[in-house]
Amino acid sequence: MSHNEDSIPTEGGIKMPSSHEQKQVRGPRFPRVTEQPVSWGSQNKSQTAEGYKAIVDADTGKVFSIVSKDYKIITHQQAIEQIESIISKNADLGSYDVKVNFYNDGGRMRCTFTFPKIAAEIVKGDVVNLQLHLSNSYDVTWPFTVILGALRLVCTNGLVVGKKVLQIKKRHVYELNNLNIDRTIITATQQFQKQSGEWKDLDQIRLHPATYEKVIKTMKFGETAKEELQSQIEHGASGYDKDGFPIVSLWTFYNAITWYITHRAVSLNHQVEMEHRMRTAMAYLREARNGSRKRM
């Protein structure tokens, strides 16, 4: 299987109502997918596999997956257009920028919507913007998913948000118009402000070795990654404790990890996997934050 990755800058632009600016996604690298019957057996004695079908790139012949007859194709273009349609109904979100990435010859797609007008200052000069991450796939690796995120402007790393803040995950067994995702996305601004408040809390709480070990174990970093991450943490440290552990906040630690995820992932697939681990690891940051509040 070819594991190529493409990043497609958005082209063109049309004015949308309610001060929204939609940038149309075009380009030949969007796979033209189709359904084909599946057969098994030798060439002379093949039989149709009832109840199954193949999802195929009509231009290259690449088979993305074998799925049940109930599987509904949601094309990458349809998924993007659906989210853009919902965004256009919410004037609070304002204009947005779009970036599309592919993996596995277009079998997996992630589209990131960044909203420059929706911003929060975590500490003085450290501003983050609201993002929405749309994922879709034809190789059944990723369901149709929309997750709240953020972009930290100071070092352009993507911030990972906890699992329960805003996450829509739907299997490809429903028609796109019946997924009922409008109401959830419209709450994105409120959820972002709530998450920003939690990030501000992290800046006031010191990282302890026990939290560090739990997070690093969850992230499954190799030795080289740990060394680079340690360098990032020490760069933001105000000093060291008596045991030689760097004195940093949970916010600094969290950003060191999201910086690594954004800038050191070897592929889109690798980045998405590390983001998934980070969402799990954030439970330990919340645990440390809550523990600090109880001691106050």
C-alpha distance (Angstrom), angle and dihedral (degrees) to the residues before:
residue distance angle dihedral
M1 . . .
S2 3.76 . .
H3 3.81 113.4 .
N4 3.77 101.3 -163.4
E5 3.78 121.3 153.3
D6 3.80 125.8 -150.7
S7 3.78 129.2 -170.6
I8 3.78 113.7 -158.5
P9 3.80 118.7 -163.0
T10 3.75 111.7 -143.7
E11 3.81 115.3 -105.4
G12 3.75 134.6 -152.8
G13 3.77 126.5 0.6
I14 3.78 142.0 -132.8
K15 3.78 128.7 -168.0
M16 3.78 116.2 -106.8
P17 3.83 126.3 -160.9
S18 3.81 122.0 -98.7
S19 3.82 92.8 39.1
H20 3.80 92.7 -65.2
E21 3.76 119.3 143.4
Q22 3.77 112.7 -155.6
K23 3.78 118.8 -162.8
Q24 3.76 112.5 -155.5
V25 3.79 118.7 -129.3
R26 3.78 112.4 -136.0
G27 3.76 137.2 156.9
P28 3.81 141.6 110.5
R29 3.78 94.5 -101.3
F30 3.79 94.3 79.8
P31 3.83 102.9 101.4
R32 3.78 116.0 -118.0
V33 3.79 97.7 -134.8
T34 3.76 127.3 -161.9
E35 3.79 139.2 171.2
Q36 3.80 121.1 -111.5
P37 3.82 132.0 -179.3
V38 3.79 118.9 -102.9
S39 3.79 122.5 -132.5
W40 3.80 132.9 -177.4
G41 3.78 136.9 -162.3
S42 3.80 131.3 50.2
Q43 3.78 121.5 -31.8
N44 3.80 92.6 -102.5
K45 3.81 95.9 42.7
S46 3.79 104.1 33.9
Q47 3.79 121.1 150.8
T48 3.77 130.4 -160.3
A49 3.80 114.2 -106.0
E50 3.78 100.0 -128.4
G51 3.78 115.2 -141.8
Y52 3.82 95.1 21.9
K53 3.78 137.6 89.7
A54 3.78 138.2 179.5
I55 3.81 125.0 -118.8
V56 3.80 104.6 -142.7
D57 3.80 139.0 178.5
A58 3.80 100.1 -119.8
D59 3.81 92.7 -153.5
T60 3.82 100.4 48.4
G61 3.80 102.7 22.5
K62 3.80 91.1 -126.0
V63 3.80 111.6 155.9
F64 3.80 108.6 -138.4
S65 3.80 97.5 -177.5
I66 3.79 149.1 -26.0
V67 3.79 109.2 -121.6
S68 3.78 140.4 171.6
K69 3.78 120.9 -88.9
D70 3.83 88.4 -106.9
Y71 3.81 92.6 64.9
K72 3.81 112.7 112.7
I73 3.79 119.2 -152.5
I74 3.78 112.6 -126.6
T75 3.78 103.9 -173.9
H76 3.78 119.1 -143.4
Q77 3.79 89.8 -117.7
Q78 3.82 92.1 51.6
A79 3.80 91.1 49.3
I80 3.81 92.6 51.4
E81 3.81 92.8 45.5
Q82 3.80 90.8 50.0
I83 3.81 93.1 54.0
E84 3.81 91.8 44.0
S85 3.79 89.6 52.2
I86 3.80 91.0 53.5
I87 3.80 92.7 45.5
S88 3.81 90.5 51.7
K89 3.81 89.1 60.6
N90 3.80 92.5 56.8
A91 3.81 110.4 72.1
D92 3.82 91.4 -176.7
L93 3.81 91.1 71.4
G94 3.81 93.8 59.8
S95 3.81 123.1 -172.4
Y96 3.78 121.7 -12.7
D97 3.80 144.1 -165.8
V98 3.80 123.2 -132.9
K99 3.79 131.8 -149.5
V100 3.81 123.4 -179.2
N101 3.82 124.7 -161.3
F102 3.80 128.5 -174.8
Y103 3.80 133.2 -159.4
N104 3.81 131.3 -174.8
D105 3.82 94.7 24.5
G106 3.78 90.9 -53.3
G107 3.79 94.6 -45.2
R108 3.81 87.8 122.5
M109 3.77 126.2 35.9
R110 3.77 135.2 -174.4
C111 3.79 122.1 -171.0
T112 3.80 118.2 -168.9
F113 3.80 120.4 -158.1
T114 3.82 113.9 -162.5
F115 3.81 120.5 -165.9
P116 3.84 110.6 -157.3
K117 3.80 93.7 -173.2
I118 3.81 93.5 56.8
A119 3.80 102.9 74.0
A120 3.79 140.1 150.9
E121 3.80 128.6 -165.9
I122 3.81 107.5 -138.9
V123 3.81 94.3 -177.0
K124 3.80 128.1 -5.6
G125 3.81 108.2 -59.6
D126 3.83 93.4 1.9
V127 3.82 104.7 109.8
V128 3.80 128.1 174.5
N129 3.82 129.5 -166.5
L130 3.77 128.4 -146.8
Q131 3.81 116.7 -102.4
L132 3.79 134.6 -176.8
H133 3.81 118.9 -155.8
L134 3.81 116.5 -153.9
S135 3.81 116.9 -166.8
N136 3.79 127.7 -173.8
S137 3.80 135.2 161.7
Y138 3.76 144.3 -171.7
D139 3.81 94.2 -160.8
V140 3.86 89.3 64.7
T141 3.82 91.1 -120.4
W142 3.80 93.9 116.2
P143 3.81 124.6 32.7
F144 3.78 119.8 -144.3
T145 3.81 99.7 -72.4
V146 3.81 137.1 173.5
I147 3.81 117.4 -169.8
L148 3.78 131.6 179.8
G149 3.80 115.0 -119.5
A150 3.79 141.6 154.4
L151 3.79 141.0 -138.1
R152 3.81 118.0 -131.7
L153 3.79 104.5 -146.2
V154 3.81 97.8 -160.1
C155 3.80 92.0 71.1
T156 3.82 102.2 3.5
N157 3.78 94.5 -118.8
G158 3.77 121.8 148.4
L159 3.78 115.3 -117.1
V160 3.78 118.6 -137.4
V161 3.80 117.6 -136.4
G162 3.80 125.6 -151.1
K163 3.78 120.5 -92.5
K164 3.80 98.3 -107.6
V165 3.81 100.1 46.0
L166 3.81 99.4 82.9
Q167 3.77 120.5 -25.3
I168 3.79 129.9 147.2
K169 3.78 116.8 -171.2
K170 3.80 121.2 176.3
R171 3.80 131.8 172.2
H172 3.81 119.6 -131.9
V173 3.79 95.1 -105.0
Y174 3.81 97.3 95.8
E175 3.77 133.1 65.4
L176 3.80 110.9 -100.2
N177 3.80 93.3 -118.6
N178 3.82 90.3 56.1
L179 3.81 97.5 56.6
N180 3.84 93.1 94.4
I181 3.80 95.4 -143.7
D182 3.82 98.4 141.3
R183 3.80 98.4 90.4
T184 3.80 94.0 47.4
I185 3.81 95.0 51.5
I186 3.80 91.9 46.3
T187 3.84 87.8 61.9
A188 3.83 90.5 56.7
T189 3.81 94.3 102.9
Q190 3.79 93.4 52.3
Q191 3.81 92.2 45.0
F192 3.80 90.5 49.1
Q193 3.81 92.0 53.3
K194 3.80 90.0 49.2
Q195 3.80 91.1 50.3
S196 3.81 90.7 47.3
G197 3.80 89.1 57.7
E198 3.79 89.7 54.9
W199 3.80 91.0 50.0
K200 3.80 89.8 52.8
D201 3.80 88.2 54.7
L202 3.80 90.4 54.0
D203 3.79 90.9 59.4
Q204 3.82 89.7 60.6
I205 3.81 96.6 51.9
R206 3.78 126.1 77.7
L207 3.80 121.9 -128.1
H208 3.80 113.4 -116.8
P209 3.82 125.5 -159.3
A210 3.83 93.4 -113.3
T211 3.83 91.8 57.8
Y212 3.79 90.7 44.1
E213 3.81 92.0 54.2
K214 3.82 94.1 47.5
V215 3.80 93.0 50.6
I216 3.81 95.1 44.3
K217 3.81 90.8 49.5
T218 3.81 91.1 50.9
M219 3.81 91.8 49.0
K220 3.84 91.6 53.5
F221 3.80 93.1 -143.7
G222 3.80 119.3 -178.0
E223 3.80 122.2 -129.8
T224 3.81 94.7 -93.8
A225 3.80 91.1 50.2
K226 3.80 90.9 48.5
E227 3.80 91.3 52.3
E228 3.79 92.8 50.5
L229 3.79 91.6 45.0
Q230 3.81 90.8 49.6
S231 3.79 89.2 53.3
Q232 3.81 90.6 52.7
I233 3.81 91.7 49.1
E234 3.81 93.2 48.5
H235 3.79 89.9 49.2
G236 3.81 88.9 61.2
A237 3.82 96.0 40.4
S238 3.80 122.9 113.6
G239 3.81 90.6 -152.6
Y240 3.81 141.5 -55.2
D241 3.79 133.3 -78.0
K242 3.79 124.2 -124.4
D243 3.82 90.4 -84.3
G244 3.81 92.8 52.2
F245 3.81 95.1 -105.5
P246 3.84 113.2 144.3
I247 3.80 116.3 -108.1
V248 3.82 105.6 -127.9
S249 3.79 137.5 137.9
L250 3.78 124.7 -109.2
W251 3.82 86.5 -110.5
T252 3.82 91.7 58.4
F253 3.81 90.9 46.7
Y254 3.80 92.1 47.8
N255 3.81 91.6 50.1
A256 3.80 92.5 48.7
I257 3.81 88.5 58.5
T258 3.81 95.8 44.0
W259 3.81 88.8 47.4
Y260 3.80 89.0 55.5
I261 3.80 92.3 46.7
T262 3.81 92.1 50.3
H263 3.80 99.8 42.2
R264 3.80 105.5 27.4
A265 3.82 104.8 40.6
V266 3.81 108.8 119.7
S267 3.81 93.7 -144.3
L268 3.78 142.7 -0.9
N269 3.80 89.3 -97.7
H270 3.81 90.9 53.4
Q271 3.79 91.3 48.4
V272 3.81 93.5 50.6
E273 3.82 90.8 48.7
M274 3.82 92.0 51.4
E275 3.81 90.9 47.1
H276 3.79 88.7 53.9
R277 3.81 90.2 52.7
M278 3.81 90.3 47.6
R279 3.81 91.2 54.9
T280 3.78 87.8 55.8
A281 3.81 92.7 44.5
M282 3.81 91.7 52.4
A283 3.79 87.7 76.2
Y284 3.82 87.1 73.6
L285 3.81 91.7 51.7
R286 3.80 90.0 51.9
E287 3.80 89.1 46.6
A288 3.82 90.2 54.2
R289 3.80 91.5 45.9
N290 3.80 93.1 50.1
G291 3.78 91.3 46.0
S292 3.79 90.6 52.4
R293 3.80 91.3 51.2
K294 3.81 91.6 53.2
R295 3.80 91.2 53.1
M296 3.81 92.2 51.7
